[in-house]
Amino acid sequence: MIVCNIICFVIIGFLVWKIFQMKKNTVIESISDKNYILEKPKQLPEFSDYDKDLTVLKDVIESAKLEMWDVKIETESAGGRRECYEITLDSPNKSLEFFCRLYVDHDNDRKNQTPPRLYTTRIRKYVDPNNKYGQYYTADLSNNDKAKYLVLNFVWKYILDKHQAEYDEQIARYADIKSAIEKELKTLNRDRQLRKLIEI
């Protein structure tokens, strides 16, 4: 019984191997007759494929915090309820630039918003205009998810600070308006002063 089973397995294995060989030969003949098989050229790598640990990005972020790089934030409406932020940080000697662009969608009353989406992140090193690569080297990290996480955590504080400064400025403006209006209410102010004197 065992011998029969072994013989059956051997025969089946031989038949499968023969069929595979026949198909392989047919495929090879058809390819050699009609087509050429060429090795695909390598796709150009992203910067993050080269710097897999994002060392450059991490070091730039750390330096920007330590050296308090100049920050410029431009805000514009990007259609309807979408707001676009462009954040640029320049190193003290202006040789390095960190730039990112992100979008935030608001609902109609602007009380709620979706998580910000980062579209562009790049680091530029300005070089000699006669350099063969152009006036600057660019490390583009726009397509790396880990880089997006690091950048959002880094730049969101600047956006919050910008809005806080605008909020404080508006409150100060309202205080000036209130004070200017109250100064013109001379009769009411005089009446209140008299009441205070009477109460004393």
Secondary structure by P-SEA (a helix, b strand, c coil): caaaaaaaaaaaaaaaaaaaaaaaaaaaaaaaacbbbbcccccccccccccccaaaaaaaaaaaaaaccbbbbbbbbccccbbbbbbbbbcccccbbbbbbbbbbbcccccccccccccccbbbbbccccccccccccccccccaaaaaaaaaaaaaaaaaaaaaaaaaaaaaaaaaaaaaaaaaaaaaaaaaaaaaaac
